[in-house]
């Protein structure tokens, strides 16, 4: 199978090169970095590293960055893609776990060990609630709906219509794919948290998720 790795980034100059150092075993022509309007040196670093670079001149949101990467991967004829974040919270060594399991599901979610011992309480509670809601609406058991480390088949990319553009896009895909009958599975991954500023707005992004959930009930 021909698999692309899609990494949406926004102001990740302090992390992106470290991530690439850990990904030396992967061909850079299959690594797609989508820069979402960074104001730092992220774009210059990615160009120097030699990966495929897709650019948003202004910030459009993580979901839109994903959608840009998805469209490119489909156009290039990839059989599937693996998404991961550019901030170092996903271990590239665990990509192999996804590659070994691609025949078992159309979407594989990198599932962390979610406990209060290794997750901040606000993220723990948010993840538990959103995962439950997504599972109920998708009519499938979903694990760790907030995880950005995933495998997604090309068939899902082609057939699941996405309309959101921010952090709720990852939930939108799970809800719609589950309802369309695509198989959603999981792969166990490490739980890594870094003490850095999050771009998630607790109020605005929670409202966006609630709006998505309510709208999905009537579609």
Secondary structure as GFF3:
##gff-version 3
##sequence-region A 1 219
A	DSSP	beta_strand	3	9	.	.	.	ID=ss1
A	DSSP	alpha_helix	16	21	.	.	.	ID=ss2
A	DSSP	three_ten_helix	28	30	.	.	.	ID=ss3
A	DSSP	beta_strand	31	36	.	.	.	ID=ss4
A	DSSP	alpha_helix	42	49	.	.	.	ID=ss5
A	DSSP	beta_strand	52	56	.	.	.	ID=ss6
A	DSSP	alpha_helix	62	75	.	.	.	ID=ss7
A	DSSP	beta_strand	80	83	.	.	.	ID=ss8
A	DSSP	three_ten_helix	92	94	.	.	.	ID=ss9
A	DSSP	alpha_helix	95	99	.	.	.	ID=ss10
A	DSSP	three_ten_helix	102	104	.	.	.	ID=ss11
A	DSSP	beta_strand	107	111	.	.	.	ID=ss12
A	DSSP	alpha_helix	121	138	.	.	.	ID=ss13
A	DSSP	beta_strand	150	153	.	.	.	ID=ss14
A	DSSP	alpha_helix	154	159	.	.	.	ID=ss15
A	DSSP	alpha_helix	169	179	.	.	.	ID=ss16
A	DSSP	beta_strand	184	188	.	.	.	ID=ss17
A	DSSP	alpha_helix	202	217	.	.	.	ID=ss18
###
